Amino acid sequence: MKLAAAASACVALGASAASAAEKKVLVVGDSWGTVVAGGSAASLSFFDRALNAHGCSHSTLNIAVPGTTAGEWDTSEEYSTRLSKAVADRDEVWITLMGNDAMEQMPDCARQGGSASDCGDQLYDDMTKHMGSILDNIHESNPDANVVGFGYDTMFGGAGCSLVTHELFPQCAGQSGESADRCFNEQFVRIQAVWDDLAGEREWVTAVNILGVTQAAGGYNATVGNPDMENMGPAKYWLDWEGCIHPGIDGGDDSGVMIVMEEFYKQYWGEALGC
């Protein structure tokens, strides 16, 4: 009887492992998706490496396209069709979007005379519309798929990255020191608010908040989900040669990308993939 029980347990464990192995992940969005989850024939992506290190059995399909916007994934027939087809057999969908929308829209809003908060409101409203449509497209194409996303991290700490933040929200550039950083951060985190609000309306969507994760790792006065709004992300994790907006890939476990992925695993993938 003991052997039979042991055999039954092995069968159950085998079934559980098979079930975990069947989890299929789709990565959609912009260059964050290609930097973090873009592997090659020669090596696994940082995303897959981090999850594999925790024993997560999964497969990843990445259709992210650098430079793309939420507006494009919503209104472009090419992108919306690509998404609806790719999600058809997926269990989990990770979306990284809205940063490029901010880069496209916010300078024009400022030139038209909008205040920083006015432009932040515009970004929030437009992104709520486009991202809501994208999420509904996913759910219509595959009602069983779960979606997860986050509003990036507190970034832009590398040398010269203030040129990027000043272009995005020039209304903040006229302020000096820490107040300029706070002015910018208060508007850019509206992207996280979009995720939080949309997830509250759709049970198949989860909003993860990693804001401040690299600041906490760098010794700033921050905890995950509660960034230091008076500062950008640590320069060593947000390098100018990574465009100031991608987590750094050098440094092993202490690289920006692995700090982000470890937190992402803790908040979502460990439970979602059963690892």
C-alpha positions, 0 to 999 in steps of 0.5 A, a space after each residue: 500500500 505504501 508503494 502504491 501511495 508513493 506511486 500515486 504521489 509521483 503521478 500527482 507530482 508528474 501531473 503538477 509538473 506537466 501542468 506547470 510546463 504548459 504555462 505559456 507567456 506572451 510578452 507584448 509592448 515596447 523596448 522594455 520587453 525586448 531588453 528584459 525578455 528578448 532572448 536569442 538563439 545563443 542565450 536566454 533572455 533576462 526574463 527567462 533566466 530569472 524565472 528559470 533560476 526559481 524553477 519556473 517551468 514556462 515558455 515565452 513568446 515575445 512580440 514586443 517592438 521597440 519604439 511602439 506606443 499603446 496607441 499603435 497596439 490599440 489602433 493599428 490593424 497590424 499590431 492589434 491583429 498580431 496581438 489577437 493571434 499571438 494571445 490565442 494559446 497563451 496563459 499569461 501576458 506581460 505588457 510593457 507600454 505607455 513610455 513612448 506615448 509619453 515621449 511623443 505626446 508630452 513635449 507637444 502638450 507643453 508647447 501648447 501651453 499645458 502645465 505639467 499636471 495638465 499634460 499628466 492628465 492628458 497622458 492618463 486619459 489617453 492611456 486609459 482609453 488605449 490600454 483599456 482597448 488593448 486589454 479588452 482585445 486580449 480578453 476577447 481573443 482569449 478569455 482565459 489569459 491573465 494579463 500583468 503590467 507595471 508602470 516601469 520604475 523610477 528611472 532617468 538617473 544616468 549621466 545626461 539623462 536630465 536632457 530626456 526628462 527636461 524634454 518630456 516635461 519642460 515645465 519641470 526643468 525650470 525648477 531647481 534641484 530636487 523639486 524638478 525631479 519631484 515635478 517630473 516623477 509625479 507626472 510620470 508615475 501616472 502610468 502606474 495609476 493607469 495600470 492600477 485603475 484598469 486592473 481594478 475594473 478587470 478581474 483578469 488583469 493584475 497591476 504590479 508596482 515596482 516603483 522604487 525597487 532600484 532606488 531601494 537597492 541603491 540605498 535611497 530613502 525608498 521602498 518598493 511601491 514607495 519611491 523617493 520622489 525627490 530623486 531619479 533612479 540610481 545612475 548605476 542602474 539607469 545608464 545613458 547608453 541604455 537610453 536612460 529608460 532601460 534597466 542596466 544589463 551589467 552587474 549580474 544579480 546587482 544589475 538593474 534588469 535582475 533587480 527588476 526581475 527578482 521583484 517581478 518574480 516575488 510579486 507575480 510570477 512565483 504564484 502565477 507559474 507555481 514556482 
